[in-house]
């Protein structure tokens, strides 16, 4: 494929879902079967086009290959934004993941949502959701990444609250939307920081400027943490994870789409894509946040009885693994786990949807004995369970093993063992609660005979995606790790020298020389030799020693990685086996009493059942704080602001009254008095002016006589 063909194919993949949305939203009711075939068919075409791009990058086999197209979007002279599409190995993998899961969710929804009164609108929203996620995957700048980021938030709001007539669903979509606003605010601040300092929003221009030192120190750390806040919100990391369990109020296929390939994957993909913008300080925050999230969510899932909520906490835990992998230096491992997790987590949610569709209940204590009633659902669900538990030869084993190995090597090299220990414990809990789910749902005797008698296998339109996803849950890892398997052909660390050479401000050779000198200086200082000498011969000798020390250091790091991988692999298998064994003894054989264990540790059970009281804490602090602030603001508005405004109004009215009185009595009185005086004088003179000569002669004579008297008197 040529570069133009790659860009045109990627653009078609992006546009097909939004075309589906527009047609179904406005004309869906007029289409046969209300347009479900159109949305599913267009996603099928997008999936085939994604496979075409995937095969192209597979044949090339260069993880550094990038195809970048940009078109002017906004040009204000000194400020320009291009609408760009970036297609590289990571993009090729994500396109396949997103379109595959979305296509199977569309198929499954044909059976699951059949008969819903807003059937066509549901499929329209699925297309809009897929379009938004593909926008994140294909964006080449922070501007359009942020635009697509917010569109994903809107799409999740529409789908989580699809059953908006239910108060719980209406509350859940508002909770998801508002919680994500918190993370998105930090994300926005991080974007603004990088733009203010570097003057660009293009990915690789930013990478080059950061690599050349345009931003550094504490500002770079906090800017990276700001970007990571977006991931904390979208990918449901502690402490902003509280929205994801409530998002189960949406239709179950939507849960599969959100948890496997769209919304929650966006945060992990964003951090992995923008990795050069994160310095070691920010990455340490990323690592600990992911590890804590993985552990806390796994412990909560142990006590949940709602099958969808248990899977929701499972998703949070697995996202913690991915985030931790990026923080400990294994970004490719985190993306590999995102890929494998997409298939078996979509299978788990769709399998749960198949069970819910059959028994009309989400509570596992009301199930049991469904294995023979729903054999396809059982076996596919079991495959996904083994994959997420880390059973060898299934995809989840290879991706999770790579993450644990990276976490252990990080601890051995940097001294931070807490992420590895938390992730290892989370692996044991994952195996326990996932097999608990299988035993409570499918094995044993039915606990509700009425539901069991009416249970049945789902139709082929729902069972088909389960079988396909089960196959992908087995083979998607290729029975190799991300560093030596098929994934290495697509995803590798950025070659920053090539990035700087193309997008940087300084010549590449100069940048390479600066970094080489700095590296030699650091190695020399570490080995105790101090700074290199200025004369030629010792300088050559010091450089040789520096290279030798660097090679020895690299060999040591490689040895540590290999050793950590072996240790982590054996420990992960052991703890996963222990978790499966305990679950089998507890929920299948009954050798261990779950009720007795809960009764023995009631406080622990209460803490886990109440999800570590995060919601209560937010209710007591944030929510009440916001309400108190609202009340205080309302009082200030009513008493102070309104008092000032009303006082000014009263003063204005009083002043107007005084001025009105003065105008009416004073000014108008004077004016009217003069008028009355003139009118009276005029009236008097009018009586004198009779028009008779005799009268005028009498007045003249009278006036003469009067003047004579006056002059004589004076």
C-alpha positions as CSV (number, residue, x, y, z in Angstrom):
1,X,0.0,0.0,0.0
2,X,1.2,3.5,-0.8
3,X,1.0,6.2,1.9
4,X,-2.0,7.8,0.2
5,X,-3.8,4.5,0.2
6,X,-3.0,4.1,3.9
7,X,-4.4,7.5,4.7
8,X,-7.5,7.1,2.5
9,X,-8.2,3.7,4.2
10,X,-7.7,5.2,7.6
11,X,-10.0,8.1,6.8
12,X,-12.7,5.6,5.5
13,X,-12.4,3.7,8.8
14,X,-13.0,6.9,10.7
15,X,-15.9,8.1,8.6
16,X,-17.9,4.8,8.3
17,X,-19.2,4.8,11.9
18,X,-20.2,8.5,11.8
19,X,-22.1,7.8,8.5
20,X,-23.9,5.0,10.3
21,X,-24.7,7.3,13.2
22,X,-26.2,10.1,10.9
23,X,-28.3,7.7,8.8
24,X,-29.7,5.7,11.8
25,X,-30.3,8.7,14.0
26,X,-32.4,10.6,11.4
27,X,-33.8,7.8,9.2
28,X,-33.5,4.6,11.2
29,X,-37.2,4.2,11.9
30,X,-37.9,4.2,8.2
31,X,-35.3,1.5,7.4
32,X,-36.0,-2.3,7.3
33,X,-35.4,-3.8,10.7
34,X,-34.8,-0.2,11.9
35,X,-31.3,-0.2,10.3
36,X,-29.5,-2.7,12.5
37,X,-28.0,-4.3,9.4
38,X,-26.7,-1.0,8.2
39,X,-24.8,-0.2,11.4
40,X,-23.4,-3.7,11.6
41,X,-22.5,-3.8,7.9
42,X,-20.7,-0.5,7.9
43,X,-18.7,-1.6,11.0
44,X,-17.9,-4.9,9.2
45,X,-16.5,-2.9,6.3
46,X,-14.4,-0.7,8.7
47,X,-13.1,-3.9,10.3
48,X,-12.0,-5.3,7.0
49,X,-10.3,-2.0,6.1
50,X,-8.5,-2.1,9.5
51,X,-7.3,-5.6,8.8
52,X,-6.0,-4.3,5.5
53,X,-3.9,-1.7,7.3
54,X,-2.8,-4.3,9.9
55,X,-1.6,-6.6,7.2
56,X,0.3,-3.8,5.5
57,X,2.3,-3.0,8.6
58,X,2.8,-6.7,9.3
59,X,4.4,-7.1,5.9
60,X,6.6,-4.1,6.4
61,X,7.6,-5.2,9.9
62,X,9.1,-1.8,10.9
63,X,7.6,-0.5,14.2
64,X,9.1,2.9,13.4
65,X,7.1,3.3,10.2
66,X,4.7,6.2,10.3
67,X,2.3,7.6,7.7
68,X,1.2,11.1,8.6
69,X,-1.2,13.3,6.7
70,X,-2.3,16.8,7.6
71,X,-4.7,19.3,6.2
72,X,-5.2,23.0,7.3
73,X,-7.9,23.4,9.8
74,X,-7.3,26.8,11.4
75,X,-4.7,29.4,10.3
76,X,-4.4,32.6,12.2
77,X,-1.0,33.6,11.0
78,X,1.2,32.9,14.0
79,X,-1.2,30.1,15.2
80,X,-2.1,27.2,13.0
81,X,-3.9,23.9,13.7
82,X,-3.8,21.1,11.2
83,X,-6.3,18.2,11.0
84,X,-4.0,15.3,10.9
85,X,-4.1,11.5,10.7
86,X,-1.3,9.4,12.1
87,X,-1.0,5.8,11.2
88,X,1.8,3.7,12.7
89,X,2.1,0.2,14.2
90,X,0.3,1.2,17.4
91,X,-2.5,2.7,15.4
92,X,-2.8,-0.4,13.2
93,X,-3.2,-2.6,16.2
94,X,-5.7,-0.3,17.9
95,X,-7.8,0.0,14.7
96,X,-8.2,-3.8,14.6
97,X,-9.0,-3.9,18.3
98,X,-11.6,-1.2,18.2
99,X,-13.3,-2.3,15.0
100,X,-13.3,-6.0,15.9
101,X,-14.9,-5.4,19.3
102,X,-17.4,-2.9,17.9
103,X,-18.4,-5.2,15.1
104,X,-19.1,-8.1,17.5
105,X,-20.9,-5.8,19.9
106,X,-23.1,-4.7,17.0
107,X,-23.8,-8.3,16.1
108,X,-24.6,-9.3,19.7
109,X,-26.8,-6.3,20.1
110,X,-29.1,-7.5,17.3
111,X,-30.3,-10.3,19.6
112,X,-29.8,-8.7,22.9
113,X,-31.6,-5.4,22.2
114,X,-34.3,-6.9,19.9
115,X,-37.7,-5.2,20.6
116,X,-36.3,-2.1,22.4
117,X,-38.4,0.9,21.6
118,X,-35.3,3.0,20.8
119,X,-33.6,0.2,18.9
120,X,-32.4,2.4,15.9
121,X,-31.1,5.1,18.2
122,X,-29.1,2.5,20.2
123,X,-27.2,1.4,17.0
124,X,-26.7,5.1,16.1
125,X,-25.1,5.8,19.4
126,X,-22.8,2.7,19.0
127,X,-21.6,4.2,15.7
128,X,-21.0,7.6,17.3
129,X,-19.1,5.9,20.2
130,X,-16.9,4.0,17.7
131,X,-16.2,7.1,15.7
132,X,-15.1,9.0,18.7
133,X,-12.7,6.3,19.8
134,X,-11.3,6.0,16.3
135,X,-10.7,9.7,16.4
136,X,-8.5,9.3,19.4
137,X,-6.6,6.5,17.8
138,X,-6.0,8.4,14.5
139,X,-5.3,11.9,15.8
140,X,-1.9,13.3,15.3
141,X,-2.2,16.3,17.6
142,X,-3.3,17.1,21.1
143,X,-6.0,19.4,19.8
144,X,-7.9,16.7,17.9
145,X,-7.1,14.1,20.6
146,X,-8.9,16.4,23.0
147,X,-11.8,16.9,20.7
148,X,-12.3,13.1,20.2
149,X,-11.6,12.7,24.0
150,X,-14.6,14.8,24.8
151,X,-16.7,13.2,22.1
152,X,-16.1,9.8,23.8
153,X,-17.3,11.3,27.0
154,X,-20.5,12.5,25.4
155,X,-21.0,9.1,23.7
156,X,-20.6,7.3,27.0
157,X,-23.1,9.7,28.6
158,X,-25.6,8.8,25.9
159,X,-25.1,5.0,26.2
160,X,-24.7,4.6,29.9
161,X,-28.0,6.5,30.4
162,X,-29.7,4.8,27.4
163,X,-32.4,3.6,29.7
164,X,-32.9,7.1,31.0
165,X,-36.4,6.3,32.2
166,X,-34.7,4.4,35.1
167,X,-33.5,6.9,37.8
168,X,-30.4,4.7,38.5
169,X,-29.3,4.9,34.8
170,X,-29.9,8.7,34.7
171,X,-27.8,9.1,37.9
172,X,-25.1,6.8,36.5
173,X,-24.5,8.7,33.3
174,X,-24.3,12.0,35.2
175,X,-21.9,10.5,37.6
176,X,-19.7,9.2,34.8
177,X,-19.8,12.5,33.0
178,X,-19.0,14.7,36.0
179,X,-16.3,12.4,37.4
180,X,-14.6,12.5,34.0
181,X,-14.8,16.3,34.0
182,X,-12.4,16.3,37.0
183,X,-9.8,14.3,35.1
184,X,-10.4,16.1,31.9
185,X,-9.7,19.4,33.6
186,X,-6.2,18.2,34.6
187,X,-5.8,16.9,31.1
188,X,-6.7,20.3,29.6
189,X,-4.2,22.0,31.9
190,X,-1.5,19.6,30.8
191,X,-2.2,20.3,27.2
192,X,-2.2,24.1,27.8
193,X,1.2,23.8,29.6
194,X,2.9,22.0,26.7
195,X,1.4,24.4,24.2
196,X,2.3,27.5,26.1
197,X,6.0,26.4,26.4
198,X,6.5,24.6,23.1
199,X,4.1,26.5,20.9
200,X,2.8,23.4,19.1
201,X,0.2,20.7,19.6
202,X,1.6,18.2,17.0
203,X,2.7,15.0,18.7
204,X,6.2,14.7,17.2
205,X,7.0,18.3,17.3
206,X,6.2,18.2,21.0
207,X,8.4,15.1,21.4
208,X,11.3,16.8,19.6
209,X,11.0,20.0,21.7
210,X,10.8,18.1,25.0
211,X,13.7,16.0,24.0
212,X,15.7,19.1,23.1
213,X,15.0,20.6,26.6
214,X,12.3,23.2,25.7
215,X,10.5,22.2,29.0
216,X,12.0,20.4,32.0
217,X,12.2,20.2,35.7
218,X,9.2,20.4,37.9
219,X,7.1,22.0,35.2
220,X,7.6,19.0,32.9
221,X,6.7,16.7,35.8
222,X,3.5,18.5,36.6
223,X,2.5,18.9,33.0
224,X,2.9,15.1,32.6
225,X,0.8,14.5,35.7
226,X,-1.8,16.9,34.2
227,X,-2.0,14.7,31.1
228,X,-2.2,11.6,33.2
229,X,-5.2,13.0,35.0
230,X,-7.1,12.5,31.8
231,X,-6.2,8.8,32.0
232,X,-7.2,8.7,35.7
233,X,-10.7,9.8,34.7
234,X,-11.2,7.9,31.4
235,X,-9.5,4.7,32.5
236,X,-11.1,4.7,35.9
237,X,-7.9,4.9,38.1
238,X,-8.0,5.6,41.8
239,X,-9.4,7.9,43.0
240,X,-11.6,8.7,40.0
241,X,-12.7,5.0,39.4
242,X,-16.1,5.4,41.1
243,X,-18.0,6.0,37.9
244,X,-17.2,2.7,36.1
245,X,-19.2,0.3,38.3
246,X,-22.3,2.5,38.1
247,X,-21.9,2.6,34.3
248,X,-23.2,-1.0,34.4
249,X,-26.7,0.6,34.2
250,X,-26.2,0.8,30.5
251,X,-27.1,-2.1,28.1
252,X,-24.6,-5.0,28.6
253,X,-23.2,-4.9,25.1
254,X,-22.4,-1.2,25.8
255,X,-20.5,-2.4,28.9
256,X,-18.5,-4.7,26.6
257,X,-17.7,-1.9,24.2
258,X,-16.7,0.5,27.0
259,X,-14.7,-1.9,29.0
260,X,-12.9,-3.7,26.2
261,X,-12.0,-1.3,23.4
262,X,-13.3,2.3,23.7
263,X,-13.6,4.6,26.6
264,X,-11.5,3.0,29.3
265,X,-8.8,2.0,26.8
266,X,-8.5,5.7,25.7
267,X,-6.6,6.7,28.8
268,X,-4.0,3.9,28.5
269,X,-3.6,4.5,24.8
270,X,-3.1,8.3,25.4
271,X,-0.3,7.8,28.0
272,X,1.4,5.2,25.8
273,X,1.1,7.4,22.7
274,X,2.5,10.5,24.5
275,X,5.1,8.7,26.5
276,X,8.0,11.0,25.6
277,X,6.2,13.8,27.4
278,X,6.4,12.0,30.7
279,X,9.6,12.4,32.8
280,X,10.6,9.8,35.5
281,X,8.8,11.7,38.2
282,X,5.5,11.6,36.4
283,X,6.0,8.0,35.4
284,X,6.5,7.1,39.1
285,X,3.1,8.6,39.9
286,X,1.7,6.6,36.9
287,X,3.2,3.3,38.2
288,X,2.0,3.7,41.8
289,X,-1.5,4.8,40.7
290,X,-1.9,1.8,38.4
291,X,-0.6,-0.7,41.1
292,X,-2.9,0.7,43.8
293,X,-5.8,0.6,41.4
294,X,-5.1,-3.0,40.4
295,X,-5.0,-4.2,44.0
296,X,-8.0,-2.3,45.4
297,X,-10.3,-3.1,42.5
298,X,-9.4,-6.8,42.6
299,X,-10.2,-7.0,46.4
300,X,-13.6,-5.4,45.9
301,X,-14.5,-7.8,43.1
302,X,-14.1,-10.7,45.5
303,X,-17.3,-9.8,47.4
304,X,-19.6,-8.5,44.6
305,X,-22.6,-10.7,43.7
306,X,-23.8,-8.7,40.7
307,X,-22.1,-10.3,37.7
308,X,-21.7,-7.1,35.8
309,X,-20.3,-5.1,38.7
310,X,-17.8,-7.9,39.5
311,X,-16.6,-7.7,35.9
312,X,-16.5,-3.9,36.2
313,X,-14.1,-4.0,39.1
314,X,-12.2,-6.6,37.1
315,X,-11.8,-4.1,34.3
316,X,-10.6,-1.4,36.7
317,X,-8.0,-3.9,38.1
318,X,-6.7,-4.8,34.6
319,X,-6.6,-1.2,33.6
320,X,-4.4,-0.7,36.7
321,X,-2.1,-3.3,35.3
322,X,-1.8,-1.5,32.0
323,X,-1.2,1.9,33.6
324,X,1.4,0.4,36.0
325,X,3.2,-1.2,33.0
326,X,3.6,2.2,31.4
327,X,4.9,3.7,34.6
328,X,7.5,1.0,35.2
329,X,8.9,1.4,31.7
330,X,6.9,-1.3,29.9
331,X,4.6,0.8,27.7
332,X,4.6,-1.8,24.9
333,X,3.7,-4.4,27.6
334,X,0.8,-2.3,28.7
335,X,-0.5,-1.9,25.1
336,X,-0.1,-5.6,24.6
337,X,-2.2,-6.3,27.6
338,X,-4.8,-3.8,26.4
339,X,-4.9,-5.8,23.1
340,X,-5.4,-9.2,24.7
341,X,-7.6,-7.9,27.4
342,X,-10.0,-6.3,24.8
343,X,-10.9,-9.8,23.5
344,X,-11.4,-11.7,26.7
345,X,-13.0,-8.8,28.5
346,X,-15.5,-8.3,25.7
347,X,-16.1,-12.0,25.8
348,X,-16.8,-11.9,29.5
349,X,-19.3,-9.1,29.3
350,X,-21.0,-10.5,26.3
351,X,-21.1,-13.9,28.1
352,X,-22.6,-12.2,31.1
353,X,-25.1,-10.5,28.7
354,X,-26.0,-14.0,27.3
355,X,-26.7,-15.2,30.9
356,X,-28.7,-12.1,31.8
357,X,-30.7,-12.4,28.6
358,X,-31.5,-16.0,29.5
359,X,-32.3,-15.8,33.2
360,X,-33.2,-12.1,33.5
361,X,-31.1,-11.5,36.5
362,X,-27.6,-10.2,37.3
363,X,-27.3,-11.7,40.8
364,X,-24.9,-14.7,40.8
365,X,-26.5,-16.2,44.0
366,X,-29.7,-16.6,41.9
367,X,-28.0,-18.6,39.2
368,X,-26.1,-21.9,39.2
369,X,-26.4,-25.0,37.1
370,X,-26.4,-23.2,33.8
371,X,-23.5,-25.2,32.3
372,X,-25.7,-27.7,30.5
373,X,-28.4,-25.2,29.7
374,X,-26.0,-22.8,28.0
375,X,-23.0,-24.9,26.9
376,X,-21.6,-22.3,24.3
377,X,-21.8,-19.5,26.8
378,X,-20.2,-21.7,29.5
379,X,-17.2,-22.8,27.5
380,X,-16.5,-19.5,26.0
381,X,-16.9,-17.8,29.4
382,X,-14.5,-20.3,30.9
383,X,-11.9,-19.6,28.2
384,X,-12.1,-15.9,28.9
385,X,-11.9,-16.6,32.6
386,X,-8.7,-18.7,32.2
387,X,-7.2,-16.0,30.0
388,X,-7.8,-13.1,32.5
389,X,-6.6,-15.3,35.4
390,X,-3.3,-15.9,33.6
391,X,-3.5,-19.6,32.8
392,X,-0.6,-20.5,30.6
393,X,-1.1,-20.8,26.8
394,X,-3.9,-18.3,26.8
395,X,-3.4,-14.7,25.7
396,X,-3.8,-13.1,29.2
397,X,-0.9,-15.2,30.5
398,X,1.7,-13.7,28.2
399,X,0.6,-10.1,28.5
400,X,0.2,-10.2,32.3
401,X,3.5,-12.1,32.7
402,X,5.3,-9.4,30.7
403,X,3.8,-6.7,33.0
404,X,4.8,-8.5,36.2
405,X,8.3,-9.0,34.8
406,X,8.7,-5.3,34.0
407,X,7.4,-4.4,37.5
408,X,9.8,-6.7,39.2
409,X,12.8,-5.5,37.1
410,X,11.7,-1.9,37.9
411,X,11.9,-2.8,41.6
412,X,15.3,-4.6,41.3
413,X,16.8,-1.6,39.4
414,X,15.0,1.3,41.1
415,X,14.2,-0.1,44.5
416,X,10.4,0.3,44.1
417,X,9.0,-3.1,44.8
418,X,5.6,-2.0,45.9
419,X,4.0,-1.9,42.4
420,X,5.2,-5.5,41.7
421,X,3.9,-6.8,45.1
422,X,0.5,-5.1,44.7
423,X,0.2,-6.4,41.1
424,X,1.1,-9.9,42.2
425,X,-1.5,-9.9,44.9
426,X,-4.0,-8.6,42.4
427,X,-3.2,-11.5,40.1
428,X,-4.1,-14.0,42.9
429,X,-7.4,-12.2,43.7
430,X,-8.2,-12.0,39.9
431,X,-7.9,-15.8,39.6
432,X,-10.0,-16.3,42.7
433,X,-13.0,-14.0,41.9
434,X,-13.1,-14.9,38.2
435,X,-13.4,-18.7,38.9
436,X,-15.9,-17.8,41.7
437,X,-18.0,-16.2,39.0
438,X,-17.8,-19.4,36.9
439,X,-18.7,-21.7,39.8
440,X,-21.6,-19.5,41.1
441,X,-23.1,-19.0,37.6
442,X,-22.6,-22.2,35.7
443,X,-21.8,-25.1,38.0
444,X,-23.4,-26.7,41.0
445,X,-27.1,-27.0,41.6
446,X,-29.5,-24.3,40.4
447,X,-30.4,-22.0,43.3
448,X,-33.5,-20.5,41.6
449,X,-35.3,-23.3,39.8
450,X,-37.8,-21.0,38.1
451,X,-34.9,-19.1,36.4
452,X,-33.1,-22.3,35.7
453,X,-36.1,-23.9,34.0
454,X,-36.5,-21.0,31.7
455,X,-32.8,-20.6,30.9
456,X,-31.7,-21.4,27.3
457,X,-28.7,-20.9,25.0
458,X,-28.6,-17.6,23.2
459,X,-29.4,-17.4,19.4
460,X,-26.6,-17.6,16.9
461,X,-26.4,-13.9,16.4
462,X,-25.3,-13.7,20.1
463,X,-23.4,-17.0,20.4
464,X,-21.4,-16.4,17.2
465,X,-19.5,-13.4,18.6
466,X,-18.8,-15.4,21.8
467,X,-17.1,-18.2,19.8
468,X,-15.1,-15.7,17.7
469,X,-13.9,-13.8,20.8
470,X,-13.0,-17.1,22.6
471,X,-10.8,-18.0,19.6
472,X,-9.1,-14.6,19.8
473,X,-8.7,-14.9,23.6
474,X,-6.6,-18.0,22.9
475,X,-4.5,-16.9,19.9
476,X,-4.3,-13.1,20.2
477,X,-0.9,-13.2,22.0
478,X,0.6,-15.6,19.5
479,X,1.9,-17.7,22.3
480,X,4.8,-15.3,22.7
481,X,5.5,-12.2,24.8
482,X,5.3,-8.6,23.4
483,X,9.0,-8.3,23.1
484,X,9.7,-11.4,21.0
485,X,6.3,-12.1,19.4
486,X,4.1,-10.5,16.7
487,X,3.5,-7.4,18.8
488,X,7.2,-6.3,18.4
489,X,6.6,-5.8,14.7
490,X,4.1,-3.0,15.5
491,X,5.0,-1.3,18.8
492,X,8.5,-0.3,19.9
493,X,9.9,2.8,21.8
494,X,10.1,5.9,19.7
495,X,13.5,6.5,17.9
496,X,14.0,9.9,19.3
497,X,17.0,10.7,17.1
498,X,14.8,10.2,14.0
499,X,12.1,12.3,15.5
500,X,14.4,15.1,16.4
501,X,16.1,15.0,13.0
502,X,12.7,15.5,11.3
503,X,10.8,17.7,13.7
504,X,13.4,19.3,15.9
505,X,14.8,22.8,15.8
506,X,18.5,21.9,16.1
507,X,20.4,19.7,13.7
508,X,20.2,16.0,14.5
509,X,23.9,15.5,14.6
510,X,24.2,18.3,17.2
511,X,21.5,16.9,19.3
512,X,23.1,13.4,19.2
513,X,26.5,14.8,20.1
514,X,25.0,16.7,23.1
515,X,23.2,13.5,24.3
516,X,26.3,11.4,23.8
517,X,28.5,13.8,25.7
518,X,26.0,14.0,28.5
519,X,25.7,10.2,28.7
520,X,29.5,9.9,28.7
521,X,29.7,12.5,31.5
522,X,27.0,10.7,33.6
523,X,28.8,7.3,33.2
524,X,32.1,8.8,34.1
525,X,30.7,10.4,37.2
526,X,28.9,7.2,38.1
527,X,32.2,5.2,37.8
528,X,34.1,7.7,39.9
529,X,36.3,9.2,37.2
530,X,34.9,12.7,37.3
531,X,34.6,14.9,34.3
532,X,36.6,14.1,31.1
533,X,40.0,15.8,30.7
534,X,40.5,18.5,28.1
535,X,43.6,17.2,26.3
536,X,43.2,14.7,23.5
537,X,44.7,11.4,24.7
538,X,43.0,11.2,28.1
539,X,39.8,12.3,26.5
540,X,39.9,9.4,24.1
541,X,40.7,7.0,27.0
542,X,37.8,8.4,29.0
543,X,35.4,8.0,26.1
544,X,36.5,4.4,25.7
545,X,36.0,3.7,29.4
546,X,32.6,5.3,29.2
547,X,31.5,3.1,26.3
548,X,32.8,0.1,28.1
549,X,31.0,1.0,31.3
550,X,27.8,1.7,29.3
551,X,28.0,-1.8,27.6
552,X,28.5,-3.4,31.0
553,X,25.5,-1.5,32.4
554,X,23.3,-2.5,29.5
555,X,24.4,-6.1,30.0
556,X,23.5,-5.9,33.7
557,X,20.1,-4.4,32.9
558,X,19.4,-7.1,30.4
559,X,20.4,-9.8,32.9
560,X,18.1,-8.2,35.5
561,X,15.2,-8.1,33.0
562,X,15.7,-11.8,32.1
563,X,16.0,-12.8,35.7
564,X,12.9,-10.7,36.8
565,X,10.9,-12.2,33.9
566,X,11.6,-15.8,35.0
567,X,10.9,-15.0,38.7
568,X,7.7,-13.2,37.9
569,X,6.5,-15.9,35.5
570,X,6.8,-18.6,38.2
571,X,5.3,-16.4,40.9
572,X,2.4,-15.4,38.7
573,X,1.6,-19.1,37.8
574,X,1.8,-20.1,41.4
575,X,-0.4,-17.3,42.8
576,X,-2.9,-17.7,40.0
577,X,-3.0,-21.5,40.7
578,X,-3.5,-20.7,44.4
579,X,-6.4,-18.4,43.6
580,X,-8.1,-21.0,41.4
581,X,-7.6,-23.7,44.0
582,X,-9.1,-21.6,46.8
583,X,-12.0,-20.6,44.6
584,X,-12.6,-24.3,43.7
585,X,-12.4,-25.4,47.3
586,X,-14.8,-22.6,48.4
587,X,-17.5,-22.4,45.7
588,X,-17.3,-25.8,44.0
589,X,-16.4,-28.4,46.6
590,X,-17.6,-26.4,49.7
591,X,-14.5,-27.3,51.8
592,X,-14.1,-23.7,52.7
593,X,-17.2,-21.8,53.9
594,X,-17.5,-18.4,52.4
595,X,-20.1,-17.4,54.9
596,X,-17.9,-18.4,57.8
597,X,-15.0,-16.4,56.4
598,X,-17.2,-13.4,56.0
599,X,-18.6,-13.8,59.5
600,X,-15.1,-14.1,60.9
601,X,-13.9,-10.8,59.2
602,X,-17.0,-8.7,59.2
603,X,-15.1,-5.4,59.1
604,X,-13.1,-6.4,56.1
605,X,-16.2,-7.6,54.4
606,X,-18.0,-4.3,55.1
607,X,-15.0,-2.3,53.8
608,X,-14.9,-4.3,50.6
609,X,-18.7,-4.4,50.2
610,X,-18.7,-0.6,50.5
611,X,-15.8,-0.2,48.1
612,X,-13.4,1.2,50.6
613,X,-16.0,3.9,51.3
614,X,-14.8,6.1,48.3
615,X,-18.4,7.1,47.5
616,X,-19.1,7.9,51.2
617,X,-15.9,9.9,51.4
618,X,-16.8,11.9,48.4
619,X,-20.3,12.4,49.7
620,X,-19.0,13.6,53.1
621,X,-16.3,15.9,51.5
622,X,-16.7,16.8,47.9
623,X,-20.5,16.5,47.6
624,X,-21.3,18.1,50.9
625,X,-18.6,20.6,50.3
626,X,-20.1,21.6,47.0
627,X,-23.6,21.7,48.6
628,X,-22.2,23.8,51.5
629,X,-20.5,26.1,49.0
630,X,-23.7,26.3,47.0
631,X,-25.7,27.3,50.1
632,X,-23.0,29.8,51.1
633,X,-23.0,31.2,47.6
634,X,-26.8,31.3,47.7
635,X,-26.8,33.2,51.0
636,X,-24.1,35.6,49.8
637,X,-26.1,36.1,46.6
638,X,-29.4,36.7,48.4
639,X,-28.0,38.8,51.3
640,X,-25.0,40.6,50.0
641,X,-25.3,40.8,46.2
642,X,-29.1,41.2,46.3
643,X,-28.8,43.5,49.3
644,X,-26.4,45.7,47.4
645,X,-28.5,45.6,44.3
646,X,-31.8,46.1,46.1
647,X,-30.2,48.8,48.3
648,X,-29.1,50.6,45.2
649,X,-32.6,50.2,43.9
650,X,-34.2,51.6,47.0
651,X,-31.7,54.5,47.1
652,X,-32.4,55.2,43.4
653,X,-36.1,55.1,44.0
654,X,-35.8,57.5,47.0
655,X,-33.5,59.9,45.1
656,X,-35.9,59.8,42.2
657,X,-38.8,60.6,44.5
658,X,-37.0,63.6,46.0
659,X,-35.9,64.8,42.6
660,X,-39.5,64.3,41.4
661,X,-40.9,66.3,44.3
662,X,-38.4,69.1,43.7
663,X,-39.1,69.0,40.0
664,X,-42.9,69.0,40.6
665,X,-43.1,71.5,43.4
666,X,-40.0,73.6,42.8
667,X,-39.1,73.7,39.2
668,X,-42.6,73.1,37.9
669,X,-44.0,75.5,40.6
670,X,-41.7,78.3,39.6
671,X,-42.3,77.8,35.9
672,X,-46.1,77.5,36.5
673,X,-46.0,80.6,38.8
674,X,-44.4,82.7,36.2
675,X,-46.9,81.4,33.7
676,X,-49.8,82.1,36.1
677,X,-48.4,85.7,36.8
678,X,-48.1,86.4,33.1
679,X,-51.5,84.9,32.5
680,X,-53.0,87.1,35.3
681,X,-51.2,90.2,33.9
682,X,-52.4,89.3,30.5
683,X,-55.9,88.9,31.8
684,X,-55.7,92.3,33.4
685,X,-54.3,94.0,30.4
686,X,-56.9,92.3,28.2
687,X,-59.6,94.1,30.2
688,X,-57.9,97.4,29.5
689,X,-57.6,96.8,25.8
690,X,-61.2,97.4,24.9
691,X,-60.7,98.9,21.4
692,X,-62.6,102.1,22.2
693,X,-61.0,105.5,21.8
694,X,-63.1,107.0,24.6
695,X,-61.8,104.5,27.1
696,X,-58.2,105.2,26.0
697,X,-58.8,109.0,26.5
698,X,-60.2,108.4,30.0
699,X,-57.1,106.3,30.9
700,X,-54.8,109.0,29.5
701,X,-56.5,111.7,31.5
702,X,-56.4,109.5,34.6
703,X,-52.7,108.9,34.1
704,X,-51.9,112.6,33.7
705,X,-53.8,113.5,36.8
706,X,-52.0,110.6,38.7
707,X,-48.6,111.8,37.5
708,X,-49.3,115.3,38.6
709,X,-50.2,114.1,42.1
710,X,-47.1,112.0,42.2
711,X,-44.8,114.8,41.2
712,X,-46.4,117.2,43.6
713,X,-46.1,114.7,46.4
714,X,-42.3,114.2,45.6
